[in-house]
Amino acid sequence: MTITCFIQYRIDPFQFDAFKQYAANWGRIIPRCGGDLLGYFMPHEGTNDVGWGLIAFDSLASYESYRAKLKSDPEGQANFEMAQSRRFILREQRTFVQVVDGTFRVAPTTLEAQT
């Protein structure tokens, strides 16, 4: 079973560039530390102060191993420190979710294929 860490960020809407750089940095760091980075997302239209990050793991044990590696990764530490010093993340919430079988990355089908 794969679990996904769904991170919701409340971000300063006047610091989009800082959040974008923060997310881009994770694109190098997270895979190196053992996470399957599904992506970081930021506002395009509508609400202007929410961003998301999605990282998949084989298990909670894999997540714990990833967290230990992340804490000792120099680039990871620098990215956390940059976020703290620039204060563009106002709040962060983590939720762990699992996919409902038969609902993720389902290929389109035609009515003929269903009969």
Short mmCIF file of the C-alpha atoms (twelve columns), coordinates in Angstrom:
data_MODEL
# 
_entry.id   MODEL 
# 
loop_
_atom_site.group_PDB 
_atom_site.id 
_atom_site.type_symbol 
_atom_site.label_atom_id 
_atom_site.label_alt_id 
_atom_site.label_comp_id 
_atom_site.label_asym_id 
_atom_site.label_seq_id 
_atom_site.Cartn_x 
_atom_site.Cartn_y 
_atom_site.Cartn_z 
_atom_site.pdbx_PDB_model_num 
ATOM 1   C CA . MET A 1   0.000   0.000  0.000   1 
ATOM 2   C CA . THR A 2   1.320   3.427  -0.931  1 
ATOM 3   C CA . ILE A 3   0.645   6.365  1.350   1 
ATOM 4   C CA . THR A 4   0.923   9.981  0.313   1 
ATOM 5   C CA . CYS A 5   1.908   12.854 2.534   1 
ATOM 6   C CA . PHE A 6   -0.369  15.719 1.495   1 
ATOM 7   C CA . ILE A 7   1.132   19.007 2.703   1 
ATOM 8   C CA . GLN A 8   -1.001  22.131 2.638   1 
ATOM 9   C CA . TYR A 9   0.835   25.426 2.973   1 
ATOM 10  C CA . ARG A 10  -0.623  28.800 3.822   1 
ATOM 11  C CA . ILE A 11  1.779   31.101 1.976   1 
ATOM 12  C CA . ASP A 12  2.363   34.832 1.854   1 
ATOM 13  C CA . PRO A 13  0.777   35.821 -1.490  1 
ATOM 14  C CA . PHE A 14  3.392   38.560 -1.895  1 
ATOM 15  C CA . GLN A 15  6.218   35.999 -1.819  1 
ATOM 16  C CA . PHE A 16  5.237   33.576 -4.606  1 
ATOM 17  C CA . ASP A 17  8.759   33.599 -6.024  1 
ATOM 18  C CA . ALA A 18  10.201  32.499 -2.676  1 
ATOM 19  C CA . PHE A 19  7.709   29.620 -2.382  1 
ATOM 20  C CA . LYS A 20  8.377   28.633 -5.996  1 
ATOM 21  C CA . GLN A 21  12.127  28.448 -5.286  1 
ATOM 22  C CA . TYR A 22  11.497  26.497 -2.073  1 
ATOM 23  C CA . ALA A 23  9.382   23.959 -3.994  1 
ATOM 24  C CA . ALA A 24  11.927  23.705 -6.829  1 
ATOM 25  C CA . ASN A 25  14.661  22.955 -4.287  1 
ATOM 26  C CA . TRP A 26  12.608  20.039 -2.918  1 
ATOM 27  C CA . GLY A 27  12.552  18.651 -6.455  1 
ATOM 28  C CA . ARG A 28  16.214  17.712 -5.983  1 
ATOM 29  C CA . ILE A 29  16.202  16.959 -2.265  1 
ATOM 30  C CA . ILE A 30  13.111  14.792 -1.739  1 
ATOM 31  C CA . PRO A 31  13.959  12.052 -4.284  1 
ATOM 32  C CA . ARG A 32  17.538  11.906 -2.992  1 
ATOM 33  C CA . CYS A 33  16.221  11.310 0.540   1 
ATOM 34  C CA . GLY A 34  13.813  8.543  -0.511  1 
ATOM 35  C CA . GLY A 35  10.482  10.262 -1.184  1 
ATOM 36  C CA . ASP A 36  8.510   9.814  -4.398  1 
ATOM 37  C CA . LEU A 37  7.757   13.462 -5.175  1 
ATOM 38  C CA . LEU A 38  4.411   13.723 -6.958  1 
ATOM 39  C CA . GLY A 39  4.721   17.489 -7.166  1 
ATOM 40  C CA . TYR A 40  4.425   20.903 -5.614  1 
ATOM 41  C CA . PHE A 41  1.544   23.153 -6.599  1 
ATOM 42  C CA . MET A 42  0.914   26.855 -6.156  1 
ATOM 43  C CA . PRO A 43  -2.016  29.169 -6.862  1 
ATOM 44  C CA . HIS A 44  -2.872  30.005 -10.432 1 
ATOM 45  C CA . GLU A 45  -6.399  31.419 -10.139 1 
ATOM 46  C CA . GLY A 46  -8.745  31.778 -7.216  1 
ATOM 47  C CA . THR A 47  -7.325  31.523 -3.707  1 
ATOM 48  C CA . ASN A 48  -3.925  33.199 -3.677  1 
ATOM 49  C CA . ASP A 49  -2.416  32.010 -0.412  1 
ATOM 50  C CA . VAL A 50  -2.463  28.196 -0.525  1 
ATOM 51  C CA . GLY A 51  0.129   25.793 -1.915  1 
ATOM 52  C CA . TRP A 52  0.456   22.010 -1.802  1 
ATOM 53  C CA . GLY A 53  3.146   19.351 -1.863  1 
ATOM 54  C CA . LEU A 54  2.478   15.633 -2.424  1 
ATOM 55  C CA . ILE A 55  5.070   12.984 -1.581  1 
ATOM 56  C CA . ALA A 56  4.394   9.234  -1.765  1 
ATOM 57  C CA . PHE A 57  5.958   6.470  0.347   1 
ATOM 58  C CA . ASP A 58  5.677   2.691  0.485   1 
ATOM 59  C CA . SER A 59  4.785   2.841  4.185   1 
ATOM 60  C CA . LEU A 60  4.957   4.992  7.308   1 
ATOM 61  C CA . ALA A 61  8.283   3.296  8.065   1 
ATOM 62  C CA . SER A 62  9.589   4.540  4.690   1 
ATOM 63  C CA . TYR A 63  8.383   8.020  5.606   1 
ATOM 64  C CA . GLU A 64  10.230  7.876  8.938   1 
ATOM 65  C CA . SER A 65  13.435  6.795  7.161   1 
ATOM 66  C CA . TYR A 66  12.993  9.654  4.682   1 
ATOM 67  C CA . ARG A 67  12.515  12.168 7.515   1 
ATOM 68  C CA . ALA A 68  15.766  11.040 9.164   1 
ATOM 69  C CA . LYS A 69  17.677  11.426 5.874   1 
ATOM 70  C CA . LEU A 70  16.044  14.782 5.221   1 
ATOM 71  C CA . LYS A 71  17.110  16.152 8.608   1 
ATOM 72  C CA . SER A 72  20.757  15.302 7.910   1 
ATOM 73  C CA . ASP A 73  20.746  16.526 4.292   1 
ATOM 74  C CA . PRO A 74  22.676  19.846 4.063   1 
ATOM 75  C CA . GLU A 75  20.580  21.154 1.158   1 
ATOM 76  C CA . GLY A 76  17.384  20.141 2.969   1 
ATOM 77  C CA . GLN A 77  18.502  21.976 6.102   1 
ATOM 78  C CA . ALA A 78  19.325  25.054 4.028   1 
ATOM 79  C CA . ASN A 79  15.893  24.982 2.385   1 
ATOM 80  C CA . PHE A 80  14.126  24.789 5.767   1 
ATOM 81  C CA . GLU A 81  16.299  27.657 7.062   1 
ATOM 82  C CA . MET A 82  15.540  29.783 3.989   1 
ATOM 83  C CA . ALA A 83  11.800  29.312 4.545   1 
ATOM 84  C CA . GLN A 84  12.110  30.242 8.213   1 
ATOM 85  C CA . SER A 85  14.235  33.326 7.620   1 
ATOM 86  C CA . ARG A 86  12.095  34.669 4.747   1 
ATOM 87  C CA . ARG A 87  8.797   33.750 6.486   1 
ATOM 88  C CA . PHE A 88  6.797   33.056 3.328   1 
ATOM 89  C CA . ILE A 89  5.183   29.941 4.832   1 
ATOM 90  C CA . LEU A 90  2.631   31.072 7.384   1 
ATOM 91  C CA . ARG A 91  1.274   27.622 8.258   1 
ATOM 92  C CA . GLU A 92  1.896   24.030 7.218   1 
ATOM 93  C CA . GLN A 93  -0.401  21.032 7.694   1 
ATOM 94  C CA . ARG A 94  0.384   17.386 6.893   1 
ATOM 95  C CA . THR A 95  -2.195  14.715 6.202   1 
ATOM 96  C CA . PHE A 96  -1.419  11.131 5.197   1 
ATOM 97  C CA . VAL A 97  -3.768  9.641  2.633   1 
ATOM 98  C CA . GLN A 98  -4.036  6.430  0.648   1 
ATOM 99  C CA . VAL A 99  -5.482  6.055  -2.812  1 
ATOM 100 C CA . VAL A 100 -8.853  4.392  -3.260  1 
ATOM 101 C CA . ASP A 101 -8.281  1.367  -5.506  1 
ATOM 102 C CA . GLY A 102 -9.479  1.919  -9.044  1 
ATOM 103 C CA . THR A 103 -9.450  5.726  -8.851  1 
ATOM 104 C CA . PHE A 104 -5.846  6.819  -9.449  1 
ATOM 105 C CA . ARG A 105 -4.451  7.342  -12.931 1 
ATOM 106 C CA . VAL A 106 -7.342  5.518  -14.533 1 
ATOM 107 C CA . ALA A 107 -7.094  5.416  -18.326 1 
ATOM 108 C CA . PRO A 108 -10.118 6.722  -20.197 1 
ATOM 109 C CA . THR A 109 -12.494 4.140  -21.592 1 
ATOM 110 C CA . THR A 110 -15.235 4.294  -24.157 1 
ATOM 111 C CA . LEU A 111 -18.731 2.968  -23.671 1 
ATOM 112 C CA . GLU A 112 -17.978 0.162  -26.127 1 
ATOM 113 C CA . ALA A 113 -15.041 -0.986 -24.003 1 
ATOM 114 C CA . GLN A 114 -17.280 -1.288 -20.940 1 
ATOM 115 C CA . THR A 115 -19.787 -3.678 -22.517 1 
# 
